[in-house]
Amino acid sequence: MKYKTTFQVAGGIFLLSFLTLTYIVRFHISWLSGFDQTITRIIRAPYPTWNGYQLFITKLGNPLIVILIFLGGFLFLWWQKKRPEMIWFASNFLVIAGIINPLVKLLIMRARPTIPHLVTETSYSFPSGHAAGSMILYGSLFFLMPILVRKKRLCTLLQFVMAFIIISVGISRIYLGVHYPSDITGGFLLSLSWLCLTYPIYKQYTQLSKHNQ
């Protein structure tokens, strides 16, 4: 597969970065105070002017919305008989959003920020479930878009929308006061490492399936 090594290297870097950040959060949390406070202050500078917008954006990463979009995408791939895409898409979401991210939360047990929250959250803070869930869902759709949408301009536009949603959801969680920037970074890194490491496997499986037909 073209660019296979690039994806593997990128995935390895993202994974190592995630593991390093997880170690710091667990054992040297004070190292992150300057980073977290600075980024939070910048993002929350428009508070409370952007409350309505940020409350709307964060819903795109809410569990119910994410699950509904996942089911819609899964059913569409099944209907289109895109079996390799369907398997990759489903495994991405289930492994990261359903298993690994919740397990890491329980392992690290980081408390939420103490600043006022605009939404109610009861789970632990690191890594952000909204960030990891958005990155793995919309990131998977980003990679699959060229297969699902044949028109290049429309495909590019939709990929831009996916990227915008991912970044915006992450920012919204900081703005709403329920996550530290390092929580968002951790969620993004976890999902990015999985996407980059598994994408070449999915592409290789696709090529073998076409060859055997």
C-alpha positions in Angstrom: 0.0 0.0 0.0 1.2 3.5 -0.9 2.2 5.5 2.2 1.9 2.4 4.4 5.2 3.2 6.2 4.1 6.9 6.7 0.9 5.8 8.4 2.7 3.3 10.6 5.3 5.8 11.7 2.7 8.4 12.4 0.6 5.9 14.3 3.6 4.9 16.4 4.4 8.5 17.2 0.8 9.2 18.2 0.7 6.1 20.4 4.0 6.9 22.1 2.8 10.4 22.7 -0.4 9.1 24.2 1.4 6.7 26.5 3.8 9.4 27.6 0.9 11.8 28.3 -1.0 9.1 30.2 2.1 8.5 32.4 2.5 12.2 33.1 -1.2 12.6 34.0 -1.0 9.6 36.3 2.3 10.3 38.1 3.4 13.9 37.4 0.2 15.9 36.9 1.8 19.2 38.1 3.9 19.2 34.9 0.7 19.9 32.9 -0.7 22.8 35.0 0.9 25.6 32.9 -0.2 24.1 29.6 -3.8 23.3 30.9 -4.3 26.7 32.5 -2.9 28.7 29.5 -5.0 26.9 26.9 -8.1 26.9 29.0 -7.7 30.7 29.6 -7.4 31.3 25.8 -10.4 29.1 24.8 -12.6 30.5 27.6 -11.8 34.1 26.8 -15.2 34.7 25.0 -17.1 33.2 27.9 -20.1 33.6 28.3 -20.7 35.1 24.8 -20.2 31.7 23.0 -22.2 29.6 25.5 -25.0 28.8 23.1 -22.7 27.9 20.2 -20.4 25.7 22.3 -23.4 23.9 23.9 -24.6 23.1 20.4 -21.2 21.9 19.1 -20.6 19.6 22.0 -23.7 17.7 21.2 -22.1 16.4 18.1 -19.8 14.4 20.4 -22.5 13.3 22.9 -22.8 9.5 23.2 -26.3 9.3 21.8 -25.5 11.4 18.7 -22.3 9.6 18.1 -23.9 6.2 18.4 -26.7 7.2 16.1 -24.2 8.5 13.5 -22.2 5.3 13.9 -25.2 3.1 13.4 -26.2 5.1 10.3 -22.8 4.8 8.8 -22.6 1.1 9.6 -26.0 0.4 8.0 -25.1 2.5 4.9 -21.8 0.5 4.4 -23.7 -2.8 4.9 -26.3 -1.6 2.3 -23.6 -0.7 -0.1 -21.9 -4.1 0.5 -18.7 -2.4 1.6 -17.6 -5.3 3.8 -14.0 -4.3 4.5 -15.0 -0.7 5.2 -17.9 -1.9 7.4 -15.5 -4.1 9.5 -12.9 -1.4 9.9 -15.4 1.3 10.7 -17.2 -0.8 13.3 -14.0 -2.1 14.9 -12.6 1.4 15.2 -15.6 2.7 17.1 -16.2 -0.3 19.3 -12.6 -0.8 20.4 -11.8 2.9 21.1 -15.1 4.4 22.2 -16.5 1.3 23.7 -13.5 -0.4 25.4 -10.1 1.3 25.5 -11.1 4.9 26.3 -13.4 3.9 29.2 -10.8 1.5 30.6 -8.1 4.2 30.6 -10.5 6.6 32.4 -10.9 4.0 35.1 -7.2 3.4 35.3 -6.2 7.1 35.6 -9.2 8.4 37.5 -8.5 12.0 36.9 -11.0 14.4 38.4 -12.8 17.0 36.3 -11.7 20.7 36.4 -12.9 22.7 39.3 -14.1 25.6 37.2 -17.9 26.0 36.7 -19.4 23.4 34.3 -22.0 24.3 31.7 -23.0 20.7 31.4 -23.2 17.8 33.9 -20.6 15.1 33.8 -20.0 12.3 36.3 -17.3 10.2 34.8 -13.5 10.7 35.1 -11.7 13.3 33.0 -8.8 11.7 31.2 -8.9 10.9 28.3 -11.9 12.9 27.0 -14.6 10.5 25.7 -16.0 13.2 23.5 -12.6 13.9 22.0 -11.7 10.2 21.5 -15.2 9.3 20.2 -15.4 12.3 17.8 -11.9 11.6 16.4 -12.5 7.8 15.9 -16.0 8.3 14.4 -15.5 11.4 12.2 -11.9 10.4 11.6 -13.0 7.1 10.2 -15.5 8.8 8.0 -12.8 11.2 6.9 -10.7 8.3 5.6 -13.7 6.5 4.0 -15.1 9.6 2.3 -13.3 9.1 -1.0 -14.9 5.6 -1.3 -18.3 6.8 -0.3 -18.4 10.0 -2.3 -17.2 9.9 -5.9 -17.4 13.7 -6.6 -14.0 15.1 -5.6 -15.1 18.6 -4.5 -18.0 17.2 -2.4 -15.7 14.6 -0.9 -13.1 17.4 0.0 -15.9 19.5 1.5 -17.2 16.7 3.6 -13.7 15.9 4.8 -13.3 19.5 5.9 -16.6 19.3 7.8 -15.4 16.1 9.6 -12.2 17.8 10.6 -14.0 20.9 11.7 -16.4 18.9 13.9 -13.5 16.9 15.5 -11.6 20.1 16.5 -14.7 22.0 17.5 -16.0 19.3 19.8 -12.6 19.2 21.5 -12.6 22.9 22.0 -16.2 22.9 23.3 -15.3 20.5 26.1 -12.6 22.9 27.4 -14.9 25.9 27.0 -17.7 24.2 28.9 -15.3 23.6 31.8 -15.6 19.8 31.9 -12.1 18.9 30.5 -8.5 20.0 30.7 -6.8 20.6 27.3 -4.5 17.6 28.1 -7.7 15.4 28.4 -8.6 16.5 24.9 -5.1 15.9 23.6 -5.1 12.4 25.1 -8.4 11.5 23.5 -7.2 12.8 20.1 -3.9 11.0 20.4 -5.5 7.7 21.4 -7.9 7.6 18.4 -5.3 9.0 15.9 -2.8 6.3 16.8 -5.5 3.6 16.2 -6.6 5.1 12.9 -3.1 5.4 11.6 -2.0 1.9 12.7 -5.1 0.1 11.4 -5.7 2.0 8.2 -2.9 0.2 6.3 -4.3 -3.1 7.5 -7.8 -2.3 6.3 -6.4 -1.1 2.9 -4.3 -4.3 2.5 -7.4 -6.4 3.3 -9.4 -4.5 0.7 -6.8 -5.1 -1.9 -6.6 -8.8 -1.2 -10.4 -9.0 -1.3 -10.5 -7.4 -4.7 -7.6 -9.7 -5.9 -9.5 -12.8 -4.8 -12.7 -11.9 -6.5 
